[in-house]
Structures are given as C-alpha cells and as structure tokens.
Amino acid sequence: MMPLTLAASGEENTIKKIGGKEETKKFLESLGFVTGGSVTVVSEVDGNMIVNVKDSRVAIGKDMANKIMV
C-alpha cells in the first residue's frame, strides 16, 4: 500500500484506504474516491495531480493525494 502521490502515470490503481479527518474523507468520497474504486493518474506536477476517477477528471493537491492509499 502506498499514497497516490507515488503511483505511476497511466496505471490504474485500486483505492485501498482513505485517511484523514472525517470531513476530508467525506469530501474525497463526494469526488468519487471510495475504497475499492479505481483511480488512474493522468499527470503530476510538484505532487499536485490530475486523476481519472469514476469517468471524471479531478485535480487534487499533494496533501489530499497523500491521504489516498492505493
């Protein structure tokens, strides 16, 4: 298990765990980041990422990406 920030671009990963405070978890869930779901990194610049999750492209910051374990 590793944080999303370490995932390679173009590789599909399965979300294993979402960390952080309850409000952070709810926010990420509302964007489609749920345990067991798949996420693919599209691009990464300085830890900030654009990812495909549930047929949507989402931009997330480094702090949020570190809370998503794949």
mmCIF file of the N, C-alpha and C atoms, coordinates in Angstrom:
data_MODEL
# 
_entry.id   MODEL 
# 
loop_
_atom_site.group_PDB 
_atom_site.id 
_atom_site.type_symbol 
_atom_site.label_atom_id 
_atom_site.label_alt_id 
_atom_site.label_comp_id 
_atom_site.label_asym_id 
_atom_site.label_entity_id 
_atom_site.label_seq_id 
_atom_site.pdbx_PDB_ins_code 
_atom_site.Cartn_x 
_atom_site.Cartn_y 
_atom_site.Cartn_z 
_atom_site.occupancy 
_atom_site.B_iso_or_equiv 
_atom_site.pdbx_formal_charge 
_atom_site.auth_seq_id 
_atom_site.auth_comp_id 
_atom_site.auth_asym_id 
_atom_site.auth_atom_id 
_atom_site.pdbx_PDB_model_num 
ATOM 1   N N  . MET A 1 1  ? 0.847   -1.179 0.000   1.00 0.00 ? 1  MET A N  1 
ATOM 2   C CA . MET A 1 1  ? 0.000   0.000  0.000   1.00 0.00 ? 1  MET A CA 1 
ATOM 3   C C  . MET A 1 1  ? 0.895   1.246  0.000   1.00 0.00 ? 1  MET A C  1 
ATOM 4   N N  . MET A 1 2  ? 0.533   2.218  -0.843  1.00 0.00 ? 2  MET A N  1 
ATOM 5   C CA . MET A 1 2  ? 1.319   3.450  -0.947  1.00 0.00 ? 2  MET A CA 1 
ATOM 6   C C  . MET A 1 2  ? 0.386   4.632  -1.205  1.00 0.00 ? 2  MET A C  1 
ATOM 7   N N  . PRO A 1 3  ? 0.842   5.845  -0.896  1.00 0.00 ? 3  PRO A N  1 
ATOM 8   C CA . PRO A 1 3  ? -0.011  7.001  -1.198  1.00 0.00 ? 3  PRO A CA 1 
ATOM 9   C C  . PRO A 1 3  ? -0.124  7.211  -2.711  1.00 0.00 ? 3  PRO A C  1 
ATOM 10  N N  . LEU A 1 4  ? -1.209  7.826  -3.125  1.00 0.00 ? 4  LEU A N  1 
ATOM 11  C CA . LEU A 1 4  ? -1.462  8.074  -4.542  1.00 0.00 ? 4  LEU A CA 1 
ATOM 12  C C  . LEU A 1 4  ? -0.339  8.886  -5.187  1.00 0.00 ? 4  LEU A C  1 
ATOM 13  N N  . THR A 1 5  ? 0.338   9.718  -4.404  1.00 0.00 ? 5  THR A N  1 
ATOM 14  C CA . THR A 1 5  ? 1.416   10.556 -4.952  1.00 0.00 ? 5  THR A CA 1 
ATOM 15  C C  . THR A 1 5  ? 2.565   9.725  -5.520  1.00 0.00 ? 5  THR A C  1 
ATOM 16  N N  . LEU A 1 6  ? 2.699   8.464  -5.095  1.00 0.00 ? 6  LEU A N  1 
ATOM 17  C CA . LEU A 1 6  ? 3.777   7.597  -5.593  1.00 0.00 ? 6  LEU A CA 1 
ATOM 18  C C  . LEU A 1 6  ? 3.355   6.724  -6.776  1.00 0.00 ? 6  LEU A C  1 
ATOM 19  N N  . ALA A 1 7  ? 2.086   6.796  -7.154  1.00 0.00 ? 7  ALA A N  1 
ATOM 20  C CA . ALA A 1 7  ? 1.589   5.968  -8.268  1.00 0.00 ? 7  ALA A CA 1 
ATOM 21  C C  . ALA A 1 7  ? 2.111   6.508  -9.601  1.00 0.00 ? 7  ALA A C  1 
ATOM 22  N N  . ALA A 1 8  ? 2.359   5.592  -10.529 1.00 0.00 ? 8  ALA A N  1 
ATOM 23  C CA . ALA A 1 8  ? 2.861   5.969  -11.851 1.00 0.00 ? 8  ALA A CA 1 
ATOM 24  C C  . ALA A 1 8  ? 1.725   6.479  -12.732 1.00 0.00 ? 8  ALA A C  1 
ATOM 25  N N  . SER A 1 9  ? 2.048   7.431  -13.605 1.00 0.00 ? 9  SER A N  1 
ATOM 26  C CA . SER A 1 9  ? 1.048   7.969  -14.538 1.00 0.00 ? 9  SER A CA 1 
ATOM 27  C C  . SER A 1 9  ? 0.577   6.891  -15.501 1.00 0.00 ? 9  SER A C  1 
ATOM 28  N N  . GLY A 1 10 ? -0.716  6.876  -15.791 1.00 0.00 ? 10 GLY A N  1 
ATOM 29  C CA . GLY A 1 10 ? -1.278  5.935  -16.755 1.00 0.00 ? 10 GLY A CA 1 
ATOM 30  C C  . GLY A 1 10 ? -1.632  4.578  -16.194 1.00 0.00 ? 10 GLY A C  1 
ATOM 31  N N  . GLU A 1 11 ? -1.224  4.285  -14.967 1.00 0.00 ? 11 GLU A N  1 
ATOM 32  C CA . GLU A 1 11 ? -1.512  2.995  -14.353 1.00 0.00 ? 11 GLU A CA 1 
ATOM 33  C C  . GLU A 1 11 ? -2.809  3.071  -13.567 1.00 0.00 ? 11 GLU A C  1 
ATOM 34  N N  . GLU A 1 12 ? -3.677  2.082  -13.746 1.00 0.00 ? 12 GLU A N  1 
ATOM 35  C CA . GLU A 1 12 ? -4.911  2.044  -12.970 1.00 0.00 ? 12 GLU A CA 1 
ATOM 36  C C  . GLU A 1 12 ? -4.632  1.426  -11.607 1.00 0.00 ? 12 GLU A C  1 
ATOM 37  N N  . ASN A 1 13 ? -5.061  2.105  -10.559 1.00 0.00 ? 13 ASN A N  1 
ATOM 38  C CA . ASN A 1 13 ? -4.842  1.635  -9.191  1.00 0.00 ? 13 ASN A CA 1 
ATOM 39  C C  . ASN A 1 13 ? -6.178  1.493  -8.479  1.00 0.00 ? 13 ASN A C  1 
ATOM 40  N N  . THR A 1 14 ? -6.219  0.582  -7.513  1.00 0.00 ? 14 THR A N  1 
ATOM 41  C CA . THR A 1 14 ? -7.415  0.400  -6.697  1.00 0.00 ? 14 THR A CA 1 
ATOM 42  C C  . THR A 1 14 ? -7.225  1.130  -5.376  1.00 0.00 ? 14 THR A C  1 
ATOM 43  N N  . ILE A 1 15 ? -8.217  1.902  -4.980  1.00 0.00 ? 15 ILE A N  1 
ATOM 44  C CA . ILE A 1 15 ? -8.140  2.635  -3.717  1.00 0.00 ? 15 ILE A CA 1 
ATOM 45  C C  . ILE A 1 15 ? -8.353  1.646  -2.577  1.00 0.00 ? 15 ILE A C  1 
ATOM 46  N N  . LYS A 1 16 ? -7.375  1.559  -1.669  1.00 0.00 ? 16 LYS A N  1 
ATOM 47  C CA . LYS A 1 16 ? -7.445  0.613  -0.575  1.00 0.00 ? 16 LYS A CA 1 
ATOM 48  C C  . LYS A 1 16 ? -7.909  1.272  0.722   1.00 0.00 ? 16 LYS A C  1 
ATOM 49  N N  . LYS A 1 17 ? -7.565  2.561  0.905   1.00 0.00 ? 17 LYS A N  1 
ATOM 50  C CA . LYS A 1 17 ? -7.910  3.235  2.158   1.00 0.00 ? 17 LYS A CA 1 
ATOM 51  C C  . LYS A 1 17 ? -7.853  4.733  1.943   1.00 0.00 ? 17 LYS A C  1 
ATOM 52  N N  . ILE A 1 18 ? -8.732  5.451  2.642   1.00 0.00 ? 18 ILE A N  1 
ATOM 53  C CA . ILE A 1 18 ? -8.696  6.907  2.611   1.00 0.00 ? 18 ILE A CA 1 
ATOM 54  C C  . ILE A 1 18 ? -8.488  7.388  4.039   1.00 0.00 ? 18 ILE A C  1 
ATOM 55  N N  . GLY A 1 19 ? -7.432  8.145  4.244   1.00 0.00 ? 19 GLY A N  1 
ATOM 56  C CA . GLY A 1 19 ? -7.101  8.620  5.579   1.00 0.00 ? 19 GLY A CA 1 
ATOM 57  C C  . GLY A 1 19 ? -7.571  10.046 5.810   1.00 0.00 ? 19 GLY A C  1 
ATOM 58  N N  . GLY A 1 20 ? -7.203  10.597 6.955   1.00 0.00 ? 20 GLY A N  1 
ATOM 59  C CA . GLY A 1 20 ? -7.539  11.981 7.274   1.00 0.00 ? 20 GLY A CA 1 
ATOM 60  C C  . GLY A 1 20 ? -8.737  12.101 8.180   1.00 0.00 ? 20 GLY A C  1 
ATOM 61  N N  . LYS A 1 21 ? -9.128  13.347 8.429   1.00 0.00 ? 21 LYS A N  1 
ATOM 62  C CA . LYS A 1 21 ? -10.284 13.624 9.278   1.00 0.00 ? 21 LYS A CA 1 
ATOM 63  C C  . LYS A 1 21 ? -11.567 13.213 8.567   1.00 0.00 ? 21 LYS A C  1 
ATOM 64  N N  . GLU A 1 22 ? -12.642 13.104 9.337   1.00 0.00 ? 22 GLU A N  1 
ATOM 65  C CA . GLU A 1 22 ? -13.931 12.671 8.790   1.00 0.00 ? 22 GLU A CA 1 
ATOM 66  C C  . GLU A 1 22 ? -14.405 13.591 7.663   1.00 0.00 ? 22 GLU A C  1 
ATOM 67  N N  . GLU A 1 23 ? -14.235 14.906 7.833   1.00 0.00 ? 23 GLU A N  1 
ATOM 68  C CA . GLU A 1 23 ? -14.678 15.842 6.797   1.00 0.00 ? 23 GLU A CA 1 
ATOM 69  C C  . GLU A 1 23 ? -13.861 15.682 5.514   1.00 0.00 ? 23 GLU A C  1 
ATOM 70  N N  . THR A 1 24 ? -12.579 15.357 5.655   1.00 0.00 ? 24 THR A N  1 
ATOM 71  C CA . THR A 1 24 ? -11.727 15.115 4.485   1.00 0.00 ? 24 THR A CA 1 
ATOM 72  C C  . THR A 1 24 ? -12.193 13.874 3.743   1.00 0.00 ? 24 THR A C  1 
ATOM 73  N N  . LYS A 1 25 ? -12.491 12.810 4.497   1.00 0.00 ? 25 LYS A N  1 
ATOM 74  C CA . LYS A 1 25 ? -12.974 11.566 3.883   1.00 0.00 ? 25 LYS A CA 1 
ATOM 75  C C  . LYS A 1 25 ? -14.279 11.810 3.126   1.00 0.00 ? 25 LYS A C  1 
ATOM 76  N N  . LYS A 1 26 ? -15.200 12.548 3.746   1.00 0.00 ? 26 LYS A N  1 
ATOM 77  C CA . LYS A 1 26 ? -16.497 12.837 3.102   1.00 0.00 ? 26 LYS A CA 1 
ATOM 78  C C  . LYS A 1 26 ? -16.291 13.635 1.813   1.00 0.00 ? 26 LYS A C  1 
ATOM 79  N N  . PHE A 1 27 ? -15.372 14.608 1.858   1.00 0.00 ? 27 PHE A N  1 
ATOM 80  C CA . PHE A 1 27 ? -15.086 15.426 0.678   1.00 0.00 ? 27 PHE A CA 1 
ATOM 81  C C  . PHE A 1 27 ? -14.548 14.563 -0.460  1.00 0.00 ? 27 PHE A C  1 
ATOM 82  N N  . LEU A 1 28 ? -13.577 13.706 -0.151  1.00 0.00 ? 28 LEU A N  1 
ATOM 83  C CA . LEU A 1 28 ? -12.995 12.834 -1.171  1.00 0.00 ? 28 LEU A CA 1 
ATOM 84  C C  . LEU A 1 28 ? -14.036 11.851 -1.711  1.00 0.00 ? 28 LEU A C  1 
ATOM 85  N N  . GLU A 1 29 ? -14.909 11.340 -0.822  1.00 0.00 ? 29 GLU A N  1 
ATOM 86  C CA . GLU A 1 29 ? -15.973 10.439 -1.272  1.00 0.00 ? 29 GLU A CA 1 
ATOM 87  C C  . GLU A 1 29 ? -16.918 11.155 -2.232  1.00 0.00 ? 29 GLU A C  1 
ATOM 88  N N  . SER A 1 30 ? -17.193 12.424 -1.963  1.00 0.00 ? 30 SER A N  1 
ATOM 89  C CA . SER A 1 30 ? -18.100 13.175 -2.846  1.00 0.00 ? 30 SER A CA 1 
ATOM 90  C C  . SER A 1 30 ? -17.492 13.376 -4.235  1.00 0.00 ? 30 SER A C  1 
ATOM 91  N N  . LEU A 1 31 ? -16.159 13.343 -4.313  1.00 0.00 ? 31 LEU A N  1 
ATOM 92  C CA . LEU A 1 31 ? -15.482 13.455 -5.608  1.00 0.00 ? 31 LEU A CA 1 
ATOM 93  C C  . LEU A 1 31 ? -15.385 12.106 -6.326  1.00 0.00 ? 31 LEU A C  1 
ATOM 94  N N  . GLY A 1 32 ? -15.715 11.018 -5.619  1.00 0.00 ? 32 GLY A N  1 
ATOM 95  C CA . GLY A 1 32 ? -15.677 9.691  -6.232  1.00 0.00 ? 32 GLY A CA 1 
ATOM 96  C C  . GLY A 1 32 ? -14.562 8.800  -5.723  1.00 0.00 ? 32 GLY A C  1 
ATOM 97  N N  . PHE A 1 33 ? -13.777 9.282  -4.764  1.00 0.00 ? 33 PHE A N  1 
ATOM 98  C CA . PHE A 1 33 ? -12.697 8.472  -4.197  1.00 0.00 ? 33 PHE A CA 1 
ATOM 99  C C  . PHE A 1 33 ? -13.272 7.601  -3.088  1.00 0.00 ? 33 PHE A C  1 
ATOM 100 N N  . VAL A 1 34 ? -13.612 6.352  -3.425  1.00 0.00 ? 34 VAL A N  1 
ATOM 101 C CA . VAL A 1 34 ? -14.174 5.426  -2.449  1.00 0.00 ? 34 VAL A CA 1 
ATOM 102 C C  . VAL A 1 34 ? -13.322 4.157  -2.411  1.00 0.00 ? 34 VAL A C  1 
ATOM 103 N N  . THR A 1 35 ? -13.254 3.535  -1.243  1.00 0.00 ? 35 THR A N  1 
ATOM 104 C CA . THR A 1 35 ? -12.485 2.305  -1.070  1.00 0.00 ? 35 THR A CA 1 
ATOM 105 C C  . THR A 1 35 ? -12.998 1.246  -2.040  1.00 0.00 ? 35 THR A C  1 
ATOM 106 N N  . GLY A 1 36 ? -12.073 0.633  -2.765  1.00 0.00 ? 36 GLY A N  1 
ATOM 107 C CA . GLY A 1 36 ? -12.427 -0.382 -3.749  1.00 0.00 ? 36 GLY A CA 1 
ATOM 108 C C  . GLY A 1 36 ? -12.597 0.187  -5.153  1.00 0.00 ? 36 GLY A C  1 
ATOM 109 N N  . GLY A 1 37 ? -12.693 1.506  -5.264  1.00 0.00 ? 37 GLY A N  1 
ATOM 110 C CA . GLY A 1 37 ? -12.826 2.148  -6.569  1.00 0.00 ? 37 GLY A CA 1 
ATOM 111 C C  . GLY A 1 37 ? -11.482 2.217  -7.282  1.00 0.00 ? 37 GLY A C  1 
ATOM 112 N N  . SER A 1 38 ? -11.508 2.538  -8.559  1.00 0.00 ? 38 SER A N  1 
ATOM 113 C CA . SER A 1 38 ? -10.251 2.636  -9.296  1.00 0.00 ? 38 SER A CA 1 
ATOM 114 C C  . SER A 1 38 ? -9.924  4.093  -9.597  1.00 0.00 ? 38 SER A C  1 
ATOM 115 N N  . VAL A 1 39 ? -8.636  4.388  -9.638  1.00 0.00 ? 39 VAL A N  1 
ATOM 116 C CA . VAL A 1 39 ? -8.151  5.738  -9.919  1.00 0.00 ? 39 VAL A CA 1 
ATOM 117 C C  . VAL A 1 39 ? -6.924  5.621  -10.818 1.00 0.00 ? 39 VAL A C  1 
ATOM 118 N N  . THR A 1 40 ? -6.835  6.485  -11.813 1.00 0.00 ? 40 THR A N  1 
ATOM 119 C CA . THR A 1 40 ? -5.699  6.500  -12.735 1.00 0.00 ? 40 THR A CA 1 
ATOM 120 C C  . THR A 1 40 ? -5.094  7.893  -12.735 1.00 0.00 ? 40 THR A C  1 
ATOM 121 N N  . VAL A 1 41 ? -3.773  7.971  -12.539 1.00 0.00 ? 41 VAL A N  1 
ATOM 122 C CA . VAL A 1 41 ? -3.084  9.261  -12.558 1.00 0.00 ? 41 VAL A CA 1 
ATOM 123 C C  . VAL A 1 41 ? -2.904  9.688  -14.010 1.00 0.00 ? 41 VAL A C  1 
ATOM 124 N N  . VAL A 1 42 ? -3.390  10.887 -14.350 1.00 0.00 ? 42 VAL A N  1 
ATOM 125 C CA . VAL A 1 42 ? -3.241  11.421 -15.700 1.00 0.00 ? 42 VAL A CA 1 
ATOM 126 C C  . VAL A 1 42 ? -1.934  12.204 -15.789 1.00 0.00 ? 42 VAL A C  1 
ATOM 127 N N  . SER A 1 43 ? -1.736  13.130 -14.849 1.00 0.00 ? 43 SER A N  1 
ATOM 128 C CA . SER A 1 43 ? -0.483  13.878 -14.813 1.00 0.00 ? 43 SER A CA 1 
ATOM 129 C C  . SER A 1 43 ? -0.195  14.343 -13.396 1.00 0.00 ? 43 SER A C  1 
ATOM 130 N N  . GLU A 1 44 ? 1.077   14.699 -13.160 1.00 0.00 ? 44 GLU A N  1 
ATOM 131 C CA . GLU A 1 44 ? 1.518   15.104 -11.835 1.00 0.00 ? 44 GLU A CA 1 
ATOM 132 C C  . GLU A 1 44 ? 2.570   16.196 -11.975 1.00 0.00 ? 44 GLU A C  1 
ATOM 133 N N  . VAL A 1 45 ? 2.381   17.299 -11.245 1.00 0.00 ? 45 VAL A N  1 
ATOM 134 C CA . VAL A 1 45 ? 3.349   18.392 -11.230 1.00 0.00 ? 45 VAL A CA 1 
ATOM 135 C C  . VAL A 1 45 ? 3.550   18.824 -9.780  1.00 0.00 ? 45 VAL A C  1 
ATOM 136 N N  . ASP A 1 46 ? 4.765   18.689 -9.284  1.00 0.00 ? 46 ASP A N  1 
ATOM 137 C CA . ASP A 1 46 ? 5.095   19.066 -7.898  1.00 0.00 ? 46 ASP A CA 1 
ATOM 138 C C  . ASP A 1 46 ? 4.174   18.414 -6.872  1.00 0.00 ? 46 ASP A C  1 
ATOM 139 N N  . GLY A 1 47 ? 3.723   17.199 -7.132  1.00 0.00 ? 47 GLY A N  1 
ATOM 140 C CA . GLY A 1 47 ? 2.860   16.493 -6.187  1.00 0.00 ? 47 GLY A CA 1 
ATOM 141 C C  . GLY A 1 47 ? 1.379   16.746 -6.394  1.00 0.00 ? 47 GLY A C  1 
ATOM 142 N N  . ASN A 1 48 ? 1.026   17.836 -7.103  1.00 0.00 ? 48 ASN A N  1 
ATOM 143 C CA . ASN A 1 48 ? -0.373  18.092 -7.429  1.00 0.00 ? 48 ASN A CA 1 
ATOM 144 C C  . ASN A 1 48 ? -0.741  17.231 -8.629  1.00 0.00 ? 48 ASN A C  1 
ATOM 145 N N  . MET A 1 49 ? -1.930  16.629 -8.591  1.00 0.00 ? 49 MET A N  1 
ATOM 146 C CA . MET A 1 49 ? -2.254  15.615 -9.584  1.00 0.00 ? 49 MET A CA 1 
ATOM 147 C C  . MET A 1 49 ? -3.576  15.854 -10.295 1.00 0.00 ? 49 MET A C  1 
ATOM 148 N N  . ILE A 1 50 ? -3.645  15.359 -11.519 1.00 0.00 ? 50 ILE A N  1 
ATOM 149 C CA . ILE A 1 50 ? -4.908  15.243 -12.234 1.00 0.00 ? 50 ILE A CA 1 
ATOM 150 C C  . ILE A 1 50 ? -5.135  13.741 -12.382 1.00 0.00 ? 50 ILE A C  1 
ATOM 151 N N  . VAL A 1 51 ? -6.296  13.280 -11.917 1.00 0.00 ? 51 VAL A N  1 
ATOM 152 C CA . VAL A 1 51 ? -6.580  11.852 -11.934 1.00 0.00 ? 51 VAL A CA 1 
ATOM 153 C C  . VAL A 1 51 ? -7.932  11.588 -12.572 1.00 0.00 ? 51 VAL A C  1 
ATOM 154 N N  . ASN A 1 52 ? -8.090  10.382 -13.113 1.00 0.00 ? 52 ASN A N  1 
ATOM 155 C CA . ASN A 1 52 ? -9.385  9.914  -13.606 1.00 0.00 ? 52 ASN A CA 1 
ATOM 156 C C  . ASN A 1 52 ? -9.989  9.045  -12.519 1.00 0.00 ? 52 ASN A C  1 
ATOM 157 N N  . VAL A 1 53 ? -11.191 9.411  -12.089 1.00 0.00 ? 53 VAL A N  1 
ATOM 158 C CA . VAL A 1 53 ? -11.901 8.610  -11.092 1.00 0.00 ? 53 VAL A CA 1 
ATOM 159 C C  . VAL A 1 53 ? -13.377 8.629  -11.468 1.00 0.00 ? 53 VAL A C  1 
ATOM 160 N N  . LYS A 1 54 ? -13.980 7.440  -11.589 1.00 0.00 ? 54 LYS A N  1 
ATOM 161 C CA . LYS A 1 54 ? -15.390 7.318  -11.976 1.00 0.00 ? 54 LYS A CA 1 
ATOM 162 C C  . LYS A 1 54 ? -15.723 8.116  -13.229 1.00 0.00 ? 54 LYS A C  1 
ATOM 163 N N  . ASP A 1 55 ? -14.954 7.939  -14.284 1.00 0.00 ? 55 ASP A N  1 
ATOM 164 C CA . ASP A 1 55 ? -15.174 8.608  -15.577 1.00 0.00 ? 55 ASP A CA 1 
ATOM 165 C C  . ASP A 1 55 ? -15.136 10.126 -15.506 1.00 0.00 ? 55 ASP A C  1 
ATOM 166 N N  . SER A 1 56 ? -14.477 10.678 -14.494 1.00 0.00 ? 56 SER A N  1 
ATOM 167 C CA . SER A 1 56 ? -14.313 12.136 -14.370 1.00 0.00 ? 56 SER A CA 1 
ATOM 168 C C  . SER A 1 56 ? -12.848 12.453 -14.142 1.00 0.00 ? 56 SER A C  1 
ATOM 169 N N  . ARG A 1 57 ? -12.445 13.617 -14.620 1.00 0.00 ? 57 ARG A N  1 
ATOM 170 C CA . ARG A 1 57 ? -11.089 14.087 -14.347 1.00 0.00 ? 57 ARG A CA 1 
ATOM 171 C C  . ARG A 1 57 ? -11.151 15.030 -13.168 1.00 0.00 ? 57 ARG A C  1 
ATOM 172 N N  . VAL A 1 58 ? -10.313 14.778 -12.168 1.00 0.00 ? 58 VAL A N  1 
ATOM 173 C CA . VAL A 1 58 ? -10.319 15.575 -10.945 1.00 0.00 ? 58 VAL A CA 1 
ATOM 174 C C  . VAL A 1 58 ? -8.895  16.023 -10.649 1.00 0.00 ? 58 VAL A C  1 
ATOM 175 N N  . ALA A 1 59 ? -8.748  17.300 -10.285 1.00 0.00 ? 59 ALA A N  1 
ATOM 176 C CA . ALA A 1 59 ? -7.444  17.814 -9.856  1.00 0.00 ? 59 ALA A CA 1 
ATOM 177 C C  . ALA A 1 59 ? -7.423  17.823 -8.335  1.00 0.00 ? 59 ALA A C  1 
ATOM 178 N N  . ILE A 1 60 ? -6.377  17.239 -7.753  1.00 0.00 ? 60 ILE A N  1 
ATOM 179 C CA . ILE A 1 60 ? -6.249  17.255 -6.296  1.00 0.00 ? 60 ILE A CA 1 
ATOM 180 C C  . ILE A 1 60 ? -4.839  17.677 -5.913  1.00 0.00 ? 60 ILE A C  1 
ATOM 181 N N  . GLY A 1 61 ? -4.735  18.306 -4.764  1.00 0.00 ? 61 GLY A N  1 
ATOM 182 C CA . GLY A 1 61 ? -3.442  18.765 -4.265  1.00 0.00 ? 61 GLY A CA 1 
ATOM 183 C C  . GLY A 1 61 ? -2.651  17.634 -3.644  1.00 0.00 ? 61 GLY A C  1 
ATOM 184 N N  . LYS A 1 62 ? -1.392  17.913 -3.384  1.00 0.00 ? 62 LYS A N  1 
ATOM 185 C CA . LYS A 1 62 ? -0.480  16.921 -2.822  1.00 0.00 ? 62 LYS A CA 1 
ATOM 186 C C  . LYS A 1 62 ? -0.967  16.412 -1.463  1.00 0.00 ? 62 LYS A C  1 
ATOM 187 N N  . ASP A 1 63 ? -1.478  17.307 -0.617  1.00 0.00 ? 63 ASP A N  1 
ATOM 188 C CA . ASP A 1 63 ? -1.945  16.908 0.708   1.00 0.00 ? 63 ASP A CA 1 
ATOM 189 C C  . ASP A 1 63 ? -3.086  15.897 0.619   1.00 0.00 ? 63 ASP A C  1 
ATOM 190 N N  . MET A 1 64 ? -4.031  16.168 -0.267  1.00 0.00 ? 64 MET A N  1 
ATOM 191 C CA . MET A 1 64 ? -5.166  15.253 -0.442  1.00 0.00 ? 64 MET A CA 1 
ATOM 192 C C  . MET A 1 64 ? -4.696  13.918 -1.041  1.00 0.00 ? 64 MET A C  1 
ATOM 193 N N  . ALA A 1 65 ? -3.813  14.004 -2.032  1.00 0.00 ? 65 ALA A N  1 
ATOM 194 C CA . ALA A 1 65 ? -3.326  12.784 -2.692  1.00 0.00 ? 65 ALA A CA 1 
ATOM 195 C C  . ALA A 1 65 ? -2.581  11.882 -1.718  1.00 0.00 ? 65 ALA A C  1 
ATOM 196 N N  . ASN A 1 66 ? -1.914  12.472 -0.727  1.00 0.00 ? 66 ASN A N  1 
ATOM 197 C CA . ASN A 1 66 ? -1.195  11.672 0.270   1.00 0.00 ? 66 ASN A CA 1 
ATOM 198 C C  . ASN A 1 66 ? -2.137  10.910 1.202   1.00 0.00 ? 66 ASN A C  1 
ATOM 199 N N  . LYS A 1 67 ? -3.392  11.337 1.291   1.00 0.00 ? 67 LYS A N  1 
ATOM 200 C CA . LYS A 1 67 ? -4.366  10.670 2.156   1.00 0.00 ? 67 LYS A CA 1 
ATOM 201 C C  . LYS A 1 67 ? -5.038  9.489  1.472   1.00 0.00 ? 67 LYS A C  1 
ATOM 202 N N  . ILE A 1 68 ? -4.856  9.396  0.148   1.00 0.00 ? 68 ILE A N  1 
ATOM 203 C CA . ILE A 1 68 ? -5.480  8.300  -0.623  1.00 0.00 ? 68 ILE A CA 1 
ATOM 204 C C  . ILE A 1 68 ? -4.437  7.200  -0.800  1.00 0.00 ? 68 ILE A C  1 
ATOM 205 N N  . MET A 1 69 ? -4.718  6.041  -0.218  1.00 0.00 ? 69 MET A N  1 
ATOM 206 C CA . MET A 1 69 ? -3.782  4.922  -0.301  1.00 0.00 ? 69 MET A CA 1 
ATOM 207 C C  . MET A 1 69 ? -4.235  3.931  -1.374  1.00 0.00 ? 69 MET A C  1 
ATOM 208 N N  . VAL A 1 70 ? -3.281  3.538  -2.240  1.00 0.00 ? 70 VAL A N  1 
ATOM 209 C CA . VAL A 1 70 ? -3.581  2.591  -3.320  1.00 0.00 ? 70 VAL A CA 1 
ATOM 210 C C  . VAL A 1 70 ? -2.716  1.350  -3.190  1.00 0.00 ? 70 VAL A C  1 
# 
